[in-house]
Amino acid sequence: MKQVIIKRLYLLIIVLLGVTFITFTMSHVIPGDPARMLVGQRASEETLQRVRENLGLDKPVWVQYLIYMKGLLRGDMGISIRTQQPVISDLIAFFPATFELAIFAFLIALGIGIPLGVLASIKQNTWVDHVSRIFSIGGVSIPVFWSGIVCILIFYSKLNWLPASGRLSIGLDISTRITGLYTIDSLLTGNFKVFADTIRHLILPATVLSYAQLATITRQVRSSMLEVLNQEYIRTARANGIAEWYLIIFYGLRNALIPTVTVVGLSFGALLGGAVVTETVFAWPGMGKYVVDSISFLDFPAIMGFTLIVVVGYMLINLMVDLLYMALDPQIRE
């Protein structure tokens, strides 16, 4: 286990170097002038040149990259062109909203995807299996922005059941921010009114965000369960009179989860990175909306900072998946 952790940390460094080089190069190849967008079209050439010098945009690209990497080694992701604040400060401020949304979407995906996959495998080729297949195809086919808009039209505009944007209703606020997660902070401070309102605001964006990953998890669990349920030891256990529900959960599902762990782990990483569209549709004040606003300003430091956070998240999740493999399958530890 120690060797796995050390190896993955080495790979993380190599991947980060590659990602920084690619994203930095691509962001500077794209046509556009961040300084011009910052000062406006009517600004004089002298003002424009001064802003370029302050932002370091007057230097060659390779010099800018070396300066960026030197700062990154000190934990400095640069200054956002749009907000004129350190990128690391902006990401720290917006990360809790994205993380909270991703966590709830992940719980929805697991809470529905795993039972639905198990049920589809048990009821193979019945109407239950066919419905779950249609449901899964819809999840991987329907664009997030379309499903988000449809949910807003139905549950907000027509039925007025759920809010369509933001993390809290107007007039409510978190008096004491401890973790930045409104659900946790409201419970810790005993503000159950804010907690209930936060849950209401989370339902629509978390459900929309989770749909694609839920569909993937459902199909993976179904496929793994069908393979496991056809094994000899399952038939032997059934012949020995073991209760069907016990056999499915403790004999079938546990072994079926081993190949599913990879999909589940990558699903959480996809939720963090895929929150960009969902946060834009629902005006959710997280990293996704922050980076979309930064893209419109060609805010290279902010875009690269967001990219690095997502890459690190994926790498750490892969590490956790490997460790979980060892916990689920003793043969891997050997």
matplotlib code that plots the C-alpha trace (Angstrom):
import matplotlib.pyplot as plt

x = [0.0, 2.9, 4.5, 1.2, 0.9, 4.5, 4.2, 1.0, 2.5, 5.4, 2.9, 0.9, 4.0, 4.6, 0.9, 0.8, 3.9, 2.3, -1.1, 0.5, 2.5, -0.4, -3.0, -0.5, 0.4, -3.2, -4.4, -1.8, -2.3, -6.0, -6.5, -7.4, -5.9, -6.9, -5.5, -7.7, -10.8, -9.8, -9.4, -12.0, -12.0, -11.7, -8.6, -5.4, -2.4, -0.4, -2.9, -3.1, 0.7, 0.9, -1.7, 0.2, 3.4, 1.6, 0.1, 3.4, 1.9, 4.6, 7.2, 7.8, 5.5, 8.3, 9.3, 5.7, 5.6, 8.8, 7.5, 4.2, 5.9, 8.2, 5.2, 3.3, 6.1, 5.5, 1.8, 1.1, -1.3, -1.0, -3.4, -6.8, -7.1, -10.8, -11.1, -7.6, -7.4, -5.0, -6.4, -5.9, -8.0, -10.8, -10.7, -10.8, -13.8, -15.7, -14.6, -17.0, -20.0, -18.8, -17.7, -21.1, -23.0, -20.7, -21.1, -24.9, -24.9, -22.6, -24.9, -27.9, -25.9, -24.9, -28.2, -30.2, -27.6, -26.4, -29.9, -31.3, -28.4, -28.8, -32.6, -32.0, -29.6, -32.1, -35.0, -32.9, -34.9, -38.1, -39.8, -37.7, -34.5, -35.8, -36.9, -33.5, -31.8, -33.9, -33.3, -29.5, -29.4, -31.2, -28.6, -25.7, -27.5, -29.4, -27.2, -27.0, -28.0, -31.2, -32.2, -31.4, -33.6, -36.4, -36.2, -36.3, -39.4, -41.2, -40.3, -39.8, -41.8, -44.8, -45.1, -43.1, -41.9, -38.1, -35.8, -34.0, -30.8, -28.4, -27.5, -29.9, -33.1, -32.9, -33.0, -31.2, -27.5, -25.0, -24.1, -21.0, -19.0, -16.9, -16.4, -18.0, -20.5, -23.9, -25.5, -22.8, -22.4, -26.2, -26.3, -23.3, -24.8, -28.3, -29.9, -32.3, -34.2, -31.1, -30.4, -33.8, -33.5, -30.1, -31.4, -34.2, -31.7, -29.5, -32.2, -32.5, -28.8, -27.6, -30.2, -29.4, -25.6, -25.9, -28.0, -25.2, -23.1, -26.1, -26.8, -23.2, -23.1, -26.4, -25.2, -21.9, -23.5, -25.9, -23.2, -21.0, -23.9, -24.9, -21.3, -21.1, -24.5, -23.5, -20.5, -20.3, -20.0, -23.3, -25.1, -23.5, -24.5, -28.1, -28.2, -27.1, -30.3, -28.8, -31.5, -31.7, -31.4, -28.4, -26.8, -27.3, -26.0, -23.1, -22.1, -23.0, -22.9, -19.6, -17.8, -19.6, -18.5, -14.8, -14.9, -17.5, -15.2, -13.3, -16.4, -17.7, -14.4, -14.1, -17.7, -16.9, -14.1, -16.4, -18.9, -16.3, -15.2, -18.6, -20.2, -19.3, -22.5, -24.7, -23.5, -23.9, -27.5, -28.5, -26.4, -24.6, -21.8, -19.0, -15.8, -17.6, -19.4, -16.2, -14.2, -17.0, -16.9, -13.1, -13.1, -15.2, -12.4, -9.6, -8.5, -5.6, -4.5, -8.0, -8.6, -5.3, -6.0, -9.3, -7.7, -5.1, -7.6, -9.6, -6.5, -5.3, -8.8, -8.8, -5.4, -6.3, -9.5, -7.6, -5.3, -8.3, -9.8, -6.6, -6.6, -10.2, -9.4, -7.0, -9.6, -12.3, -10.1, -7.4, -5.8, -4.7, -2.9, -0.8]
y = [0.0, 2.4, 1.6, 2.3, 5.7, 6.7, 5.6, 7.6, 10.7, 10.5, 10.1, 13.1, 15.3, 14.2, 14.6, 18.1, 19.2, 17.9, 19.5, 22.9, 22.9, 21.9, 24.3, 27.2, 26.7, 26.3, 29.3, 31.6, 30.2, 31.2, 34.5, 37.4, 40.0, 39.7, 43.2, 44.7, 43.0, 44.2, 47.9, 48.1, 49.0, 52.8, 52.7, 54.3, 52.3, 53.6, 52.3, 49.0, 48.6, 49.5, 46.8, 44.3, 45.0, 44.7, 41.3, 40.1, 39.7, 41.7, 38.9, 35.9, 32.9, 30.6, 33.3, 33.7, 29.9, 29.8, 32.6, 30.8, 27.5, 29.3, 30.8, 27.5, 25.7, 28.3, 27.6, 30.8, 30.2, 33.9, 36.8, 36.5, 39.0, 39.4, 39.7, 41.0, 38.6, 35.6, 32.7, 30.4, 32.7, 32.7, 28.9, 28.4, 30.7, 28.9, 25.3, 24.5, 25.2, 22.9, 20.2, 20.3, 20.0, 17.2, 15.3, 15.4, 14.5, 11.6, 10.3, 10.5, 8.6, 5.9, 5.7, 5.1, 3.7, 0.7, -0.6, 0.0, -2.0, -4.8, -4.9, -4.9, -7.8, -9.9, -9.1, -9.6, -9.2, -8.2, -4.8, -3.6, -4.3, -2.6, 0.5, 0.7, 0.4, 3.2, 5.3, 4.7, 5.6, 8.8, 9.7, 9.4, 10.9, 14.0, 17.1, 18.5, 22.0, 20.7, 18.6, 21.5, 23.9, 21.4, 20.8, 24.5, 25.0, 22.1, 22.3, 26.1, 27.9, 25.6, 23.9, 26.3, 23.5, 24.1, 27.1, 27.5, 29.2, 30.1, 28.3, 30.1, 32.1, 35.9, 37.0, 33.9, 33.7, 31.6, 33.5, 31.5, 29.8, 27.0, 24.6, 26.6, 23.8, 25.3, 22.0, 21.2, 24.8, 25.2, 21.9, 22.8, 26.2, 24.7, 26.8, 24.2, 26.8, 27.5, 23.7, 23.0, 25.8, 24.6, 21.1, 22.6, 24.6, 21.5, 19.1, 20.3, 20.9, 17.8, 15.6, 17.0, 16.7, 13.1, 11.8, 10.9, 9.3, 7.5, 5.9, 4.8, 3.3, 1.5, -0.2, -1.1, -2.7, -4.6, -6.0, -7.0, -8.5, -10.7, -12.0, -12.7, -14.4, -16.9, -18.1, -21.6, -20.5, -18.5, -21.6, -23.7, -21.2, -21.1, -24.9, -24.9, -23.0, -19.5, -16.9, -15.2, -11.6, -12.5, -14.2, -11.2, -8.6, -10.4, -12.9, -11.1, -7.4, -7.3, -9.1, -7.1, -3.8, -4.6, -3.7, -1.0, 0.9, 2.3, 3.7, 5.1, 6.8, 8.3, 9.4, 11.6, 13.2, 13.8, 15.4, 18.0, 18.7, 18.4, 20.9, 23.7, 23.4, 22.7, 25.6, 27.9, 26.8, 27.0, 30.1, 28.0, 30.1, 27.5, 26.9, 25.9, 29.3, 31.0, 29.4, 30.1, 33.8, 33.7, 32.2, 35.1, 37.4, 35.1, 34.9, 32.4, 32.1, 31.3, 28.7, 27.0, 27.0, 25.3, 22.8, 21.9, 21.5, 19.0, 17.1, 16.7, 15.6, 12.9, 11.7, 11.5, 9.7, 7.1, 6.6, 6.0, 3.6, 1.5, 1.4, 0.5, -2.4, -3.7, -3.5, -5.3, -8.0, -9.6, -11.2, -7.7, -7.1, -10.2]
z = [0.0, 0.8, -2.6, -4.4, -2.6, -3.4, -7.1, -7.5, -6.0, -8.5, -11.3, -10.0, -10.3, -13.9, -14.9, -13.3, -15.3, -18.5, -17.8, -16.9, -20.1, -22.3, -20.8, -20.6, -24.3, -25.5, -23.5, -25.1, -28.6, -28.5, -30.3, -28.0, -25.6, -22.0, -21.3, -24.0, -22.5, -19.1, -20.0, -22.7, -26.3, -25.8, -23.7, -25.1, -26.3, -23.4, -20.8, -22.7, -22.7, -19.0, -18.2, -20.3, -18.4, -15.0, -16.1, -17.5, -21.0, -22.7, -22.1, -24.4, -23.7, -22.5, -20.0, -18.8, -18.4, -16.3, -14.1, -13.6, -12.7, -10.3, -8.5, -8.6, -6.7, -4.0, -4.0, -6.0, -8.9, -10.1, -10.0, -11.7, -14.6, -14.0, -10.2, -9.6, -6.6, -6.1, -8.0, -5.0, -2.9, -5.4, -5.7, -2.0, -1.8, -4.6, -4.0, -1.0, -3.2, -6.0, -3.5, -1.7, -5.1, -6.2, -2.9, -3.1, -6.8, -5.9, -3.1, -5.5, -8.2, -5.7, -3.9, -7.1, -9.4, -7.3, -6.3, -9.8, -11.3, -8.9, -9.5, -13.3, -13.0, -10.9, -13.3, -16.4, -19.7, -17.9, -18.1, -15.1, -17.0, -20.1, -18.2, -16.5, -19.9, -21.3, -18.2, -18.6, -22.3, -21.5, -18.8, -21.2, -24.2, -22.9, -22.6, -19.1, -20.1, -21.7, -18.7, -16.4, -18.3, -18.5, -14.7, -14.1, -16.4, -14.7, -11.0, -10.8, -13.5, -13.6, -10.2, -8.1, -5.9, -5.9, -6.4, -9.7, -8.7, -5.9, -2.7, -0.4, -0.7, -0.4, 3.2, 4.5, 5.3, 7.2, 10.3, 11.0, 8.2, 9.4, 6.5, 3.7, 3.2, 4.0, 5.0, 7.5, 8.8, 9.3, 11.3, 13.4, 14.3, 14.8, 12.0, 10.7, 8.6, 6.6, 6.4, 4.9, 2.4, 1.4, 0.7, -1.4, -3.5, -3.9, -5.2, -8.8, -9.7, -7.8, -9.5, -13.0, -12.4, -11.1, -14.0, -16.4, -13.7, -12.2, -15.6, -16.0, -12.5, -13.1, -16.3, -14.7, -11.6, -13.8, -16.0, -13.0, -11.1, -14.1, -14.4, -10.7, -10.4, -13.1, -11.1, -9.7, -6.0, -6.3, -7.6, -4.8, -2.2, -3.5, -3.5, 0.1, 1.0, 1.7, 1.6, -1.8, -0.4, 1.7, -1.3, -3.6, -1.1, 0.6, -2.1, -5.3, -4.7, -2.8, -5.6, -8.3, -6.7, -7.3, -11.1, -10.3, -7.9, -10.8, -12.5, -9.1, -8.4, -11.8, -11.5, -8.6, -10.5, -13.4, -11.1, -10.0, -13.5, -15.1, -12.7, -15.1, -17.2, -14.2, -12.2, -15.2, -15.8, -12.1, -11.3, -8.6, -7.2, -7.4, -9.3, -12.5, -12.8, -11.8, -14.6, -17.2, -16.2, -16.4, -19.9, -21.2, -20.0, -21.2, -17.6, -18.1, -14.5, -13.3, -16.1, -15.3, -11.6, -12.1, -14.4, -11.9, -9.1, -11.3, -12.3, -8.7, -7.7, -10.4, -9.4, -5.7, -6.5, -8.6, -5.6, -3.3, -5.9, -5.8, -2.0, -2.0, -4.4, -1.9, 0.9, -1.2, -2.8, -0.5, -3.6, -4.9, -1.6, -2.2]

ax = plt.figure().add_subplot(projection="3d")
ax.plot(x, y, z, "-o")
ax.set_aspect("equal")
plt.show()
